[in-house]
Amino acid sequence: MTEQNSTAPTSPLVRLAQVIAKPPRFRGDTAALDKGEQAALARLDPDGLRPHQIGALARALVLAGISPDDWSPETWQRWALIAHGIALAGHDGTARLGTQLAAHGDSKRAVSESRVTRFLTSRGDAFRQQVPRLLRLMASRGLAPNWLEFGGLILATDREEAHAETLRLRIAGSYYAAAHR
């Protein structure tokens, strides 16, 4: 897991990625998630959160300095989707998400243009269904996404559409630039 700029203030998304990736130093380490909590996040279903998953998610959020005290169910689902994705695929802040989606080597794309298009044009329930599919595909190819962009898009989609559209265009631009190099 890497970060873009170590001198910049750390984003809540990056802090969450660091918490999820941090292994416990010893049994009972209260500053890290235990294996059960990490597994709960990896198996998490954002649309049907179970009590032990909410517990693991809340603990990860608190360790990352994110306060979920007065969140709506929709906000819990968005952060659950982000935590689930980080637990599945990790975080790499050294490259843009679009570049990560395009780069695979041997002139093959990591993610097909049609899948990227479906991901970037979906909204609502369709978007929430596309995210885990894309994450599993990236994880199967050994690619950790940039959660500053990915998480930002999850948090903004269907809420702050102007910002979400800016992020979509940025992802698409870097995908096509990398794919046509």
Secondary structure, DSSP 8 states (H G I E B T S, - for coil): -B-S-TTS---HHHHHHHHHH---SSTT-TTS--HHHHHHHHT--TTS--HHHHHHHHHHHHHTT---TT--HHHHHHHHHHHHHHHHH--BTTS-HHHHHH--STT--SS-HHHHHHHHH--HHHHHHHHHHHHHHHHHTT----HHHHHHHHHHTTTSHHHHHHHHHHHHHHHHHHHT-
